[in-house]
Amino acid sequence: MRKILEAVDYLHDSGVAHRDLKPENLLLSDPQDNARVMISDFGLSKVLNEEEMMKTACGTPGYVAPEVLSYVGYGKEVDLWSIGVIAYVLLCGYAPFFGEKDSDLFASIMGAIYEFDSPYWDEISSEGWKKKKFFFFFVFFFFFIEEN
C-alpha cells in the first residue's frame, strides 16, 4: 500500500488525477516483495492545476468516490477513495460496496455503507487491522480536511 500511495502522491504532485485506480490498473515490475508498483491506464486521467475542479462522472463504478457521483465538482483527492477501496479488496478479497444495479451500488457508495463480514475478515492479522484502521482513518481524515 505504501508504494501505491507514493506512486499516487507523485502523480498528484505532478498535477495528474488518475480517476480510475483499481487493482487491474496496478502492475508489479516483478514477483519479488520489493517490486516497483506501476500505474497503468491513464485514459480517464486529467492534468489540472491546484484550483481546478473536475465534473465528469467517470471511473470504474465500484471504485469511484462519492464526490464524483454528486456532480458538484471534485479534485484529484478522489484517487485516495479508490486507494481505500483497493486496500479493502487486498485485505479480504472482495469489494466493500455492491448493489444489484449501478444505482444500488452508487447509493451504497454515497452512504458509505460497507461491513467487515465474517468469515472474510476473521483471519486478518492484528497488524493488518492496525494498518486497515490507520489507512481508513488517513483517507477519511484527508477527505474531511479537504472538504472543510
C-alpha positions in Angstrom: 0.0 0.0 0.0 2.9 2.3 0.8 4.2 2.0 -2.8 0.7 2.7 -4.2 0.4 5.8 -2.1 3.8 7.0 -3.1 3.0 6.5 -6.8 -0.3 8.4 -6.5 1.5 11.1 -4.5 3.9 11.5 -7.4 1.0 11.8 -9.8 -0.7 14.4 -7.7 2.5 16.4 -7.2 2.7 16.4 -11.0 -0.9 17.7 -11.2 -2.4 14.5 -12.5 -5.6 12.9 -11.3 -5.8 9.3 -12.4 -9.6 8.8 -11.8 -9.7 5.1 -12.5 -7.5 3.4 -9.9 -8.3 -0.2 -9.3 -6.3 -3.4 -8.9 -6.4 -4.1 -12.6 -4.5 -0.9 -13.2 -1.7 -1.6 -10.8 1.3 -3.5 -12.2 4.3 -5.0 -10.5 7.7 -4.9 -12.1 8.4 -8.5 -11.0 7.1 -11.1 -8.5 9.6 -10.1 -5.7 8.5 -8.4 -2.5 10.5 -5.3 -3.4 8.9 -4.9 -6.8 8.1 -1.5 -8.2 4.4 -0.6 -8.5 3.4 0.9 -11.8 0.1 2.6 -12.5 -1.5 1.9 -15.9 -4.5 3.0 -18.0 -4.4 6.8 -18.0 -7.4 7.0 -20.3 -9.5 8.9 -17.8 -6.7 10.9 -16.2 -6.6 14.6 -16.2 -3.8 17.2 -15.8 -5.1 20.1 -13.7 -4.0 23.0 -11.6 -4.5 23.3 -7.9 -7.7 25.3 -8.1 -9.3 23.4 -11.0 -12.3 21.2 -10.2 -13.4 18.2 -12.4 -17.0 17.5 -13.0 -17.0 14.5 -15.4 -18.6 11.4 -13.9 -16.1 8.7 -14.7 -14.2 5.7 -13.3 -15.0 2.1 -12.5 -18.2 2.0 -10.6 -17.1 0.1 -7.5 -14.0 2.3 -7.0 -15.5 5.8 -7.7 -15.6 8.3 -4.9 -18.9 9.9 -3.7 -17.7 13.3 -4.9 -17.7 12.0 -8.5 -21.2 10.8 -8.1 -22.5 14.0 -6.6 -21.8 16.2 -9.7 -20.6 19.1 -7.6 -17.0 19.1 -8.7 -14.1 17.2 -7.3 -10.3 17.2 -7.2 -7.5 14.7 -7.5 -8.2 13.5 -4.0 -10.8 11.2 -5.3 -7.9 8.9 -6.1 -7.5 8.4 -2.4 -11.0 7.0 -2.1 -10.1 4.4 -4.8 -7.0 3.5 -2.8 -9.1 2.9 0.2 -11.3 0.5 -1.8 -8.2 -1.2 -3.2 -6.9 -1.7 0.4 -10.2 -3.3 1.4 -10.1 -5.6 -1.6 -6.5 -6.6 -0.9 -7.3 -7.4 2.8 -10.4 -9.5 2.3 -10.7 -10.4 -1.4 -14.0 -8.6 -2.3 -15.2 -5.0 -2.8 -16.7 -3.0 0.1 -19.6 -1.6 -2.0 -22.1 -3.6 -4.0 -25.5 -3.5 -5.5 -27.7 -5.4 -7.9 -27.8 -2.4 -10.2 -25.5 0.6 -10.6 -28.0 2.8 -8.8 -27.8 0.4 -5.8 -24.0 0.4 -5.9 -23.9 4.2 -6.1 -26.3 4.5 -3.1 -24.0 2.2 -1.2 -21.0 4.4 -2.0 -22.8 7.7 -1.3 -23.9 6.4 2.1 -20.5 4.8 2.8 -22.4 1.5 3.5 -19.9 -1.3 4.0 -19.2 -4.0 6.5 -16.4 -6.2 7.7 -18.2 -9.6 7.2 -17.3 -12.8 8.9 -15.5 -15.1 7.9 -13.7 -12.9 5.4 -12.3 -10.5 8.0 -11.8 -13.1 10.7 -8.3 -14.1 9.6 -6.9 -10.6 9.2 -3.9 -10.3 11.5 -3.7 -7.7 14.2 -1.0 -6.0 12.1 -3.5 -6.0 9.2 -6.2 -4.5 11.4 -3.8 -1.8 12.6 -2.9 -0.9 9.0 -6.5 -1.0 7.9 -7.6 1.3 10.7 -4.7 3.7 10.1 -5.3 3.7 6.4 -9.1 4.3 6.6 -8.5 7.0 9.2 -5.9 8.6 6.9 -8.2 8.5 3.8 -11.3 9.7 5.6 -9.4 12.4 7.6 -7.9 13.7 4.4 -11.3 13.9 2.7 -12.7 15.7 5.8 -9.8 18.2 5.8 -10.1 18.8 2.0 -13.9 19.4 2.3 -13.6 21.9 5.2 
